[in-house]
């Protein structure tokens, strides 16, 4: 056999020396080793909501725009979304040093795409909003270093950011019934101090009276360094009736499409979606960048400058933290004919509600905290998707 050809049983020629296939276990073994990630494989389609108070400096100029001034813009979007998950076919061996043995990782690579679902005259109607390739990996427990089993998400964001989020591996056995989806606000990050961004030399900040609870109060950006209560940038547009033509937003927003309750608590879109569903069971996956010591990397544009103490701090808008919760749900189908029971118990490891008729649903709630001009800006996305046929 020629060095540059495959065996005679292979109907094509290779450009280089023949490489035999890597030994792998079968797809069922791979699925079992994916643990709670196994049910994510496939193409998901659905709708959601995006909310952010973001910086808006289209004409940044040191003469016309002082460095301590930040223009702000409220952006709310109904969204169309897809998540395409593909199984990595086999084990990913991570090498260990005695006494730690090798770890066998299993996972999926994914592509997330989000577009605006609003109709004109919205400024972003129909536009692409986000694209994100990444990986979800099921990581076994280790002894060196000592660490519990975890799910890891590695995301690449086109702004020039890579984010790693981690969370404890949940059971692969679904919890019966509907998930508990909490209110999104208040955001726990805001009372905390941002690591690596020291305060400017200045007298102690005066005590600030906590702002009264207002509609949409949770999405307000807050000053850094934070204090308790935090100094908020109270902006009227988050109370949607105040958002009129000429406001700093992509509104005004018709109440029939984006009601006030979506801004007050974006997770209400998720609870409303499942309110009348017969959910047989669910698996909850919590992921947080703080669990891995803020493993976030940025391009140089989002790099460092130096203050009066010769201490580096971020120059432009950068990601401080990210967290997300995913709910994998088995939705029962009313009056669906019961399938014939399989006598083989192991099928329950793959189809936990067999032989009941059901379909898979994926919901998630995500908060990314941006920092710009020493202000924290919350970015919230939620969505409900179902596993499609293709």
C-alpha positions as a Markdown table, in Angstrom:
| # | Residue | x | y | z |
|---|---|---|---|---|
| 1 | Unk | 0.0 | 0.0 | 0.0 |
| 2 | Unk | 1.3 | 3.4 | -0.9 |
| 3 | Unk | 2.2 | 5.8 | 1.9 |
| 4 | Unk | 0.0 | 8.4 | 0.2 |
| 5 | Unk | -3.1 | 6.3 | -0.3 |
| 6 | Unk | -5.7 | 4.8 | 2.0 |
| 7 | Unk | -6.3 | 1.0 | 2.1 |
| 8 | Unk | -7.8 | -0.6 | -1.0 |
| 9 | Unk | -11.1 | -0.7 | 0.8 |
| 10 | Unk | -11.3 | 3.1 | 0.9 |
| 11 | Unk | -12.7 | 4.6 | -2.3 |
| 12 | Unk | -10.7 | 7.8 | -2.2 |
| 13 | Unk | -7.1 | 9.0 | -1.9 |
| 14 | Unk | -5.7 | 11.1 | 0.8 |
| 15 | Unk | -3.4 | 14.1 | 0.3 |
| 16 | Unk | -0.9 | 12.7 | 2.9 |
| 17 | Unk | -0.1 | 9.5 | 4.6 |
| 18 | Unk | -3.0 | 7.3 | 5.6 |
| 19 | Unk | -4.2 | 8.0 | 9.1 |
| 20 | Unk | -6.2 | 5.2 | 10.8 |
| 21 | Unk | -9.3 | 6.2 | 12.7 |
| 22 | Unk | -8.9 | 7.1 | 16.3 |
| 23 | Unk | -10.3 | 4.5 | 18.6 |
| 24 | Unk | -13.6 | 5.7 | 20.1 |
| 25 | Unk | -16.5 | 4.2 | 21.9 |
| 26 | Unk | -19.9 | 4.1 | 20.3 |
| 27 | Unk | -22.5 | 6.9 | 20.2 |
| 28 | Unk | -24.6 | 5.4 | 23.1 |
| 29 | Unk | -21.5 | 5.3 | 25.4 |
| 30 | Unk | -20.7 | 8.9 | 24.4 |
| 31 | Unk | -24.3 | 9.9 | 25.2 |
| 32 | Unk | -24.2 | 8.3 | 28.6 |
| 33 | Unk | -20.9 | 10.1 | 29.4 |
| 34 | Unk | -22.3 | 13.4 | 28.4 |
| 35 | Unk | -24.4 | 13.3 | 31.5 |
| 36 | Unk | -26.9 | 16.1 | 31.7 |
| 37 | Unk | -25.6 | 17.5 | 28.4 |
| 38 | Unk | -26.8 | 14.5 | 26.4 |
| 39 | Unk | -30.3 | 16.0 | 25.8 |
| 40 | Unk | -28.9 | 19.2 | 24.3 |
| 41 | Unk | -27.7 | 17.6 | 21.1 |
| 42 | Unk | -29.6 | 18.9 | 18.0 |
| 43 | Unk | -31.0 | 22.1 | 16.6 |
| 44 | Unk | -33.1 | 24.3 | 18.8 |
| 45 | Unk | -35.3 | 27.2 | 17.6 |
| 46 | Unk | -37.3 | 29.7 | 19.6 |
| 47 | Unk | -38.0 | 33.3 | 20.7 |
| 48 | Unk | -36.8 | 35.5 | 23.5 |
| 49 | Unk | -36.0 | 39.0 | 24.8 |
| 50 | Unk | -32.9 | 41.1 | 25.0 |
| 51 | Unk | -32.5 | 44.1 | 27.4 |
| 52 | Unk | -29.5 | 46.4 | 27.9 |
| 53 | Unk | -28.7 | 49.9 | 29.0 |
| 54 | Unk | -25.6 | 50.3 | 26.9 |
| 55 | Unk | -23.0 | 53.1 | 26.3 |
| 56 | Unk | -23.8 | 55.2 | 23.3 |
| 57 | Unk | -20.9 | 57.4 | 22.1 |
| 58 | Unk | -21.2 | 57.6 | 18.3 |
| 59 | Unk | -19.2 | 60.8 | 18.2 |
| 60 | Unk | -16.6 | 60.2 | 20.9 |
| 61 | Unk | -14.3 | 63.2 | 20.8 |
| 62 | Unk | -12.1 | 64.6 | 23.7 |
| 63 | Unk | -13.3 | 68.1 | 22.9 |
| 64 | Unk | -17.1 | 67.6 | 22.5 |
| 65 | Unk | -17.4 | 64.6 | 24.8 |
| 66 | Unk | -15.6 | 65.0 | 28.1 |
| 67 | Unk | -14.0 | 61.7 | 29.3 |
| 68 | Unk | -16.3 | 61.6 | 32.4 |
| 69 | Unk | -19.4 | 61.9 | 30.3 |
| 70 | Unk | -21.2 | 58.8 | 29.0 |
| 71 | Unk | -24.2 | 58.9 | 26.7 |
| 72 | Unk | -26.6 | 56.1 | 27.5 |
| 73 | Unk | -29.0 | 54.1 | 25.3 |
| 74 | Unk | -31.8 | 51.7 | 26.3 |
| 75 | Unk | -32.1 | 48.8 | 23.8 |
| 76 | Unk | -35.0 | 46.3 | 24.1 |
| 77 | Unk | -35.5 | 43.6 | 21.5 |
| 78 | Unk | -37.9 | 40.8 | 21.0 |
| 79 | Unk | -35.7 | 38.1 | 19.4 |
| 80 | Unk | -35.6 | 35.0 | 17.2 |
| 81 | Unk | -32.9 | 32.6 | 18.3 |
| 82 | Unk | -31.2 | 29.3 | 17.4 |
| 83 | Unk | -28.9 | 27.0 | 19.3 |
| 84 | Unk | -27.2 | 24.2 | 17.3 |
| 85 | Unk | -25.4 | 21.6 | 19.4 |
| 86 | Unk | -23.2 | 18.9 | 17.9 |
| 87 | Unk | -21.8 | 16.0 | 19.9 |
| 88 | Unk | -18.0 | 15.7 | 20.0 |
| 89 | Unk | -17.7 | 12.1 | 18.8 |
| 90 | Unk | -15.9 | 10.4 | 21.6 |
| 91 | Unk | -13.7 | 11.1 | 24.5 |
| 92 | Unk | -11.4 | 14.2 | 25.0 |
| 93 | Unk | -8.6 | 12.9 | 27.2 |
| 94 | Unk | -7.0 | 15.4 | 29.6 |
| 95 | Unk | -3.6 | 14.2 | 30.9 |
| 96 | Unk | -3.0 | 14.0 | 34.6 |
| 97 | Unk | 0.2 | 13.7 | 36.6 |
| 98 | Unk | 0.5 | 11.0 | 39.3 |
| 99 | Unk | -1.4 | 10.7 | 41.6 |
| 100 | Unk | -4.0 | 12.4 | 39.4 |
| 101 | Unk | -5.1 | 10.0 | 36.6 |
| 102 | Unk | -6.2 | 11.3 | 33.2 |
| 103 | Unk | -9.6 | 12.8 | 33.0 |
| 104 | Unk | -12.0 | 11.8 | 30.2 |
| 105 | Unk | -14.1 | 14.8 | 29.1 |
| 106 | Unk | -17.2 | 14.6 | 26.8 |
| 107 | Unk | -19.0 | 17.5 | 25.4 |
| 108 | Unk | -20.7 | 19.4 | 22.6 |
| 109 | Unk | -19.7 | 22.3 | 20.3 |
| 110 | Unk | -22.4 | 24.8 | 19.6 |
| 111 | Unk | -23.4 | 27.9 | 17.5 |
| 112 | Unk | -25.9 | 30.4 | 18.9 |
| 113 | Unk | -27.5 | 33.0 | 16.7 |
| 114 | Unk | -29.8 | 35.8 | 17.8 |
| 115 | Unk | -31.7 | 38.2 | 15.6 |
| 116 | Unk | -34.2 | 41.0 | 16.2 |
| 117 | Unk | -37.9 | 39.9 | 15.9 |
| 118 | Unk | -39.4 | 43.4 | 16.1 |
| 119 | Unk | -41.2 | 45.0 | 13.2 |
| 120 | Unk | -40.4 | 48.4 | 11.7 |
| 121 | Unk | -40.1 | 51.2 | 12.7 |
| 122 | Unk | -37.7 | 49.7 | 15.2 |
| 123 | Unk | -34.2 | 50.8 | 14.3 |
| 124 | Unk | -32.9 | 47.2 | 14.6 |
| 125 | Unk | -35.9 | 45.4 | 13.1 |
| 126 | Unk | -34.9 | 42.1 | 11.6 |
| 127 | Unk | -31.1 | 42.7 | 12.1 |
| 128 | Unk | -28.7 | 40.1 | 13.4 |
| 129 | Unk | -27.8 | 40.8 | 17.0 |
| 130 | Unk | -25.5 | 38.1 | 18.2 |
| 131 | Unk | -23.5 | 35.1 | 17.0 |
| 132 | Unk | -21.5 | 32.8 | 19.4 |
| 133 | Unk | -19.6 | 29.6 | 18.8 |
| 134 | Unk | -18.5 | 27.6 | 21.8 |
| 135 | Unk | -18.3 | 24.4 | 23.8 |
| 136 | Unk | -20.2 | 22.7 | 26.6 |
| 137 | Unk | -18.0 | 20.1 | 28.4 |
| 138 | Unk | -18.9 | 17.6 | 31.1 |
| 139 | Unk | -15.8 | 17.5 | 33.4 |
| 140 | Unk | -15.4 | 14.7 | 36.0 |
| 141 | Unk | -14.3 | 15.4 | 39.6 |
| 142 | Unk | -10.5 | 15.5 | 40.2 |
| 143 | Unk | -8.3 | 15.1 | 43.2 |
| 144 | Unk | -5.3 | 17.2 | 42.0 |
| 145 | Unk | -6.5 | 19.9 | 42.1 |
| 146 | Unk | -9.4 | 18.8 | 44.3 |
| 147 | Unk | -12.6 | 19.9 | 42.5 |
| 148 | Unk | -16.1 | 18.6 | 42.1 |
| 149 | Unk | -17.6 | 17.4 | 38.8 |
| 150 | Unk | -18.6 | 20.4 | 36.8 |
| 151 | Unk | -20.2 | 21.6 | 33.5 |
| 152 | Unk | -18.0 | 24.1 | 31.7 |
| 153 | Unk | -19.2 | 26.5 | 28.9 |
| 154 | Unk | -16.5 | 28.2 | 26.8 |
| 155 | Unk | -18.0 | 31.0 | 24.7 |
| 156 | Unk | -16.4 | 33.2 | 22.0 |
| 157 | Unk | -18.1 | 36.5 | 21.5 |
| 158 | Unk | -17.5 | 38.6 | 18.3 |
| 159 | Unk | -16.8 | 41.8 | 20.3 |
| 160 | Unk | -13.4 | 40.3 | 21.1 |
| 161 | Unk | -14.2 | 38.4 | 24.3 |
| 162 | Unk | -13.9 | 34.8 | 25.4 |
| 163 | Unk | -15.7 | 33.8 | 28.5 |
| 164 | Unk | -15.5 | 30.6 | 30.6 |
| 165 | Unk | -18.4 | 29.8 | 32.9 |
| 166 | Unk | -18.6 | 26.8 | 35.2 |
| 167 | Unk | -21.2 | 25.2 | 37.5 |
| 168 | Unk | -21.7 | 22.0 | 39.5 |
| 169 | Unk | -22.8 | 19.0 | 37.5 |
| 170 | Unk | -26.5 | 18.3 | 38.2 |
| 171 | Unk | -28.0 | 14.9 | 38.2 |
| 172 | Unk | -28.8 | 13.4 | 34.8 |
| 173 | Unk | -32.1 | 12.3 | 36.3 |
| 174 | Unk | -34.7 | 15.0 | 35.8 |
| 175 | Unk | -36.4 | 16.6 | 38.7 |
| 176 | Unk | -40.1 | 16.0 | 38.4 |
| 177 | Unk | -42.4 | 18.9 | 37.4 |
| 178 | Unk | -41.7 | 22.4 | 36.4 |
| 179 | Unk | -38.5 | 24.3 | 37.3 |
| 180 | Unk | -38.5 | 27.2 | 39.7 |
| 181 | Unk | -37.5 | 30.3 | 37.7 |
| 182 | Unk | -36.8 | 33.1 | 40.1 |
| 183 | Unk | -37.2 | 36.8 | 39.5 |
| 184 | Unk | -34.2 | 38.2 | 37.8 |
| 185 | Unk | -33.7 | 41.3 | 39.9 |
| 186 | Unk | -32.1 | 42.5 | 42.1 |
| 187 | Unk | -28.7 | 41.7 | 40.5 |
| 188 | Unk | -26.3 | 40.5 | 43.2 |
| 189 | Unk | -23.2 | 41.9 | 41.4 |
| 190 | Unk | -24.0 | 45.5 | 41.9 |
| 191 | Unk | -23.1 | 46.0 | 45.6 |
| 192 | Unk | -19.7 | 44.4 | 45.0 |
| 193 | Unk | -16.4 | 46.1 | 44.1 |
| 194 | Unk | -15.0 | 45.4 | 40.7 |
| 195 | Unk | -11.6 | 43.6 | 41.0 |
| 196 | Unk | -8.7 | 45.4 | 39.3 |
| 197 | Unk | -10.4 | 48.8 | 39.0 |
| 198 | Unk | -9.4 | 50.9 | 42.0 |
| 199 | Unk | -11.3 | 54.0 | 42.9 |
| 200 | Unk | -9.9 | 57.4 | 41.9 |
| 201 | Unk | -8.3 | 59.4 | 44.8 |
| 202 | Unk | -11.2 | 61.3 | 46.2 |
| 203 | Unk | -12.9 | 62.0 | 49.5 |
| 204 | Unk | -15.3 | 59.3 | 50.7 |
| 205 | Unk | -18.5 | 59.2 | 48.8 |
| 206 | Unk | -21.5 | 60.7 | 50.7 |
| 207 | Unk | -24.2 | 58.4 | 51.9 |
| 208 | Unk | -26.8 | 57.9 | 49.2 |
| 209 | Unk | -30.4 | 57.3 | 50.0 |
| 210 | Unk | -31.6 | 54.1 | 48.4 |
| 211 | Unk | -33.8 | 54.9 | 45.3 |
| 212 | Unk | -37.4 | 54.0 | 45.7 |
| 213 | Unk | -38.4 | 50.9 | 43.8 |
| 214 | Unk | -39.5 | 51.9 | 40.3 |
| 215 | Unk | -40.6 | 50.0 | 37.3 |
| 216 | Unk | -37.5 | 48.6 | 35.5 |
| 217 | Unk | -35.3 | 49.6 | 38.4 |
| 218 | Unk | -33.2 | 46.4 | 38.2 |
| 219 | Unk | -31.7 | 47.2 | 34.8 |
| 220 | Unk | -30.3 | 50.6 | 35.9 |
| 221 | Unk | -26.5 | 50.9 | 35.5 |
| 222 | Unk | -24.6 | 51.6 | 38.7 |
| 223 | Unk | -21.4 | 53.5 | 39.6 |
| 224 | Unk | -18.1 | 51.9 | 40.5 |
| 225 | Unk | -16.9 | 51.7 | 43.3 |
| 226 | Unk | -20.2 | 50.6 | 44.5 |
| 227 | Unk | -21.6 | 51.3 | 47.9 |
| 228 | Unk | -24.7 | 49.9 | 49.6 |
| 229 | Unk | -27.1 | 51.1 | 48.4 |
| 230 | Unk | -25.4 | 51.5 | 45.0 |
| 231 | Unk | -25.4 | 54.8 | 43.2 |
| 232 | Unk | -27.7 | 54.3 | 40.3 |
| 233 | Unk | -28.1 | 56.1 | 37.0 |
| 234 | Unk | -31.8 | 56.6 | 37.2 |
| 235 | Unk | -33.0 | 56.9 | 33.6 |
| 236 | Unk | -36.7 | 57.6 | 32.9 |
| 237 | Unk | -36.9 | 55.3 | 29.8 |
| 238 | Unk | -37.0 | 52.1 | 31.8 |
| 239 | Unk | -40.5 | 53.1 | 32.8 |
| 240 | Unk | -41.8 | 52.6 | 29.3 |
| 241 | Unk | -44.6 | 55.2 | 29.2 |
| 242 | Unk | -41.8 | 57.8 | 29.7 |
| 243 | Unk | -40.0 | 56.5 | 26.6 |
| 244 | Unk | -41.2 | 58.9 | 24.0 |
| 245 | Unk | -40.0 | 59.9 | 20.5 |
| 246 | Unk | -36.5 | 61.4 | 20.8 |
| 247 | Unk | -35.5 | 59.4 | 23.9 |
| 248 | Unk | -32.2 | 57.6 | 24.3 |
| 249 | Unk | -33.6 | 54.3 | 23.2 |
| 250 | Unk | -34.7 | 52.2 | 20.2 |
| 251 | Unk | -38.3 | 52.8 | 21.3 |
| 252 | Unk | -41.0 | 53.9 | 22.0 |
| 253 | Unk | -42.2 | 50.4 | 22.6 |
| 254 | Unk | -45.9 | 49.5 | 21.9 |
| 255 | Unk | -47.3 | 47.9 | 25.1 |
| 256 | Unk | -48.8 | 45.1 | 22.9 |
| 257 | Unk | -45.3 | 43.9 | 21.9 |
| 258 | Unk | -43.0 | 44.8 | 24.8 |
| 259 | Unk | -45.0 | 45.3 | 28.1 |
| 260 | Unk | -43.6 | 46.9 | 31.2 |
| 261 | Unk | -43.4 | 43.5 | 33.0 |
| 262 | Unk | -40.7 | 42.3 | 30.5 |
| 263 | Unk | -38.4 | 45.1 | 31.7 |
| 264 | Unk | -39.3 | 44.8 | 35.3 |
| 265 | Unk | -38.4 | 41.1 | 35.3 |
| 266 | Unk | -37.3 | 39.5 | 32.0 |
| 267 | Unk | -37.7 | 36.0 | 33.5 |
| 268 | Unk | -41.5 | 36.5 | 33.3 |
| 269 | Unk | -41.2 | 35.5 | 29.6 |
| 270 | Unk | -40.0 | 32.1 | 30.7 |
| 271 | Unk | -42.6 | 31.6 | 33.5 |
| 272 | Unk | -45.4 | 32.6 | 31.1 |
| 273 | Unk | -44.1 | 30.2 | 28.5 |
| 274 | Unk | -44.5 | 27.2 | 30.8 |
| 275 | Unk | -47.5 | 28.4 | 32.8 |
| 276 | Unk | -49.9 | 26.1 | 31.0 |
| 277 | Unk | -47.5 | 23.3 | 30.0 |
| 278 | Unk | -47.4 | 19.8 | 31.4 |
| 279 | Unk | -43.7 | 19.6 | 32.2 |
| 280 | Unk | -42.9 | 16.0 | 33.2 |
| 281 | Unk | -39.4 | 16.9 | 34.6 |
| 282 | Unk | -36.4 | 19.2 | 34.1 |
| 283 | Unk | -32.7 | 19.5 | 34.6 |
| 284 | Unk | -31.2 | 22.8 | 35.8 |
| 285 | Unk | -27.6 | 23.8 | 34.8 |
| 286 | Unk | -26.2 | 26.9 | 36.6 |
| 287 | Unk | -23.0 | 28.5 | 35.1 |
| 288 | Unk | -21.0 | 31.5 | 36.3 |
| 289 | Unk | -17.7 | 33.1 | 35.3 |
| 290 | Unk | -17.1 | 33.8 | 39.0 |
| 291 | Unk | -16.8 | 30.1 | 39.6 |
| 292 | Unk | -13.5 | 30.1 | 37.6 |
| 293 | Unk | -12.0 | 33.3 | 38.9 |
| 294 | Unk | -13.4 | 35.5 | 36.2 |
| 295 | Unk | -11.8 | 33.6 | 33.3 |
| 296 | Unk | -12.6 | 36.3 | 30.7 |
| 297 | Unk | -10.2 | 37.5 | 28.0 |
| 298 | Unk | -10.5 | 40.6 | 25.8 |
| 299 | Unk | -8.8 | 42.1 | 22.7 |
| 300 | Unk | -6.4 | 45.0 | 23.2 |
| 301 | Unk | -9.2 | 47.5 | 22.5 |
| 302 | Unk | -10.7 | 46.4 | 25.7 |
| 303 | Unk | -7.3 | 46.4 | 27.4 |
| 304 | Unk | -5.7 | 48.5 | 30.0 |
| 305 | Unk | -4.8 | 52.2 | 30.8 |
| 306 | Unk | -3.1 | 53.5 | 33.9 |
| 307 | Unk | -4.5 | 55.8 | 36.5 |
| 308 | Unk | -2.7 | 58.3 | 38.8 |
| 309 | Unk | -1.4 | 55.4 | 41.0 |
| 310 | Unk | 0.1 | 53.7 | 38.0 |
| 311 | Unk | -2.5 | 51.0 | 38.4 |
| 312 | Unk | -4.0 | 49.5 | 35.3 |
| 313 | Unk | -7.7 | 49.6 | 34.6 |
| 314 | Unk | -9.9 | 48.8 | 31.6 |
| 315 | Unk | -10.0 | 51.5 | 28.9 |
| 316 | Unk | -13.2 | 50.7 | 27.0 |
| 317 | Unk | -16.3 | 48.6 | 27.6 |
| 318 | Unk | -15.4 | 45.2 | 28.8 |
| 319 | Unk | -17.1 | 42.1 | 30.3 |
| 320 | Unk | -16.7 | 41.9 | 34.0 |
| 321 | Unk | -18.8 | 38.8 | 34.7 |
| 322 | Unk | -21.3 | 36.5 | 33.0 |
| 323 | Unk | -23.7 | 33.9 | 34.4 |
| 324 | Unk | -26.5 | 31.8 | 32.9 |
| 325 | Unk | -29.0 | 29.2 | 34.0 |
| 326 | Unk | -30.3 | 26.6 | 31.5 |
| 327 | Unk | -33.4 | 24.5 | 32.1 |
| 328 | Unk | -33.8 | 21.4 | 30.0 |
| 329 | Unk | -37.5 | 20.4 | 30.1 |
| 330 | Unk | -39.5 | 17.4 | 29.1 |
| 331 | Unk | -43.0 | 18.7 | 28.0 |
| 332 | Unk | -45.8 | 16.2 | 28.1 |
| 333 | Unk | -48.0 | 16.0 | 25.0 |
| 334 | Unk | -51.7 | 15.8 | 25.9 |
| 335 | Unk | -53.6 | 12.9 | 24.4 |
| 336 | Unk | -50.4 | 11.6 | 22.8 |
| 337 | Unk | -50.6 | 7.8 | 22.4 |
| 338 | Unk | -48.5 | 6.0 | 24.9 |
| 339 | Unk | -45.6 | 4.2 | 23.3 |
| 340 | Unk | -45.0 | 0.6 | 23.8 |
| 341 | Unk | -42.9 | 0.1 | 27.0 |
| 342 | Unk | -39.4 | -1.2 | 26.4 |
| 343 | Unk | -38.4 | -4.1 | 28.6 |
| 344 | Unk | -34.8 | -2.9 | 28.7 |
| 345 | Unk | -34.4 | -0.7 | 31.8 |
| 346 | Unk | -31.2 | 1.1 | 30.5 |
| 347 | Unk | -33.3 | 3.1 | 28.1 |
| 348 | Unk | -34.3 | 5.2 | 31.0 |
| 349 | Unk | -30.7 | 6.5 | 31.2 |
| 350 | Unk | -31.3 | 8.1 | 27.7 |
| 351 | Unk | -35.1 | 8.6 | 27.6 |
| 352 | Unk | -36.0 | 9.3 | 31.3 |
| 353 | Unk | -39.8 | 9.5 | 30.7 |
| 354 | Unk | -40.1 | 6.6 | 28.3 |
| 355 | Unk | -42.7 | 5.6 | 27.2 |
| 356 | Unk | -44.6 | 8.8 | 27.9 |
| 357 | Unk | -45.1 | 11.1 | 24.9 |
| 358 | Unk | -43.1 | 14.3 | 25.3 |
| 359 | Unk | -40.9 | 16.8 | 23.5 |
| 360 | Unk | -37.8 | 18.7 | 24.7 |
| 361 | Unk | -37.7 | 22.4 | 25.5 |
| 362 | Unk | -34.8 | 24.6 | 26.5 |
| 363 | Unk | -35.1 | 27.8 | 28.4 |
| 364 | Unk | -32.3 | 30.0 | 29.6 |
| 365 | Unk | -31.7 | 33.3 | 31.5 |
| 366 | Unk | -28.4 | 35.1 | 31.1 |
| 367 | Unk | -26.9 | 38.2 | 32.7 |
| 368 | Unk | -23.6 | 39.7 | 31.4 |
| 369 | Unk | -22.2 | 42.7 | 33.4 |
| 370 | Unk | -20.3 | 45.2 | 31.3 |
| 371 | Unk | -18.1 | 47.9 | 32.7 |
| 372 | Unk | -17.6 | 51.2 | 30.9 |
| 373 | Unk | -16.4 | 54.5 | 32.2 |
| 374 | Unk | -16.5 | 53.1 | 35.8 |
| 375 | Unk | -20.2 | 52.2 | 35.4 |
| 376 | Unk | -21.7 | 48.7 | 35.5 |
| 377 | Unk | -24.1 | 48.0 | 32.6 |
| 378 | Unk | -26.4 | 44.9 | 32.9 |
| 379 | Unk | -27.1 | 43.0 | 29.7 |
| 380 | Unk | -30.0 | 40.4 | 30.0 |
| 381 | Unk | -31.1 | 37.8 | 27.5 |
| 382 | Unk | -33.8 | 35.1 | 28.0 |
| 383 | Unk | -35.3 | 32.6 | 25.5 |
| 384 | Unk | -37.5 | 29.6 | 25.2 |
| 385 | Unk | -36.6 | 27.1 | 22.4 |
| 386 | Unk | -37.7 | 23.7 | 21.3 |
| 387 | Unk | -35.8 | 20.9 | 19.6 |
| 388 | Unk | -36.6 | 21.1 | 15.9 |
| 389 | Unk | -36.6 | 18.4 | 13.3 |
| 390 | Unk | -33.7 | 20.0 | 11.3 |
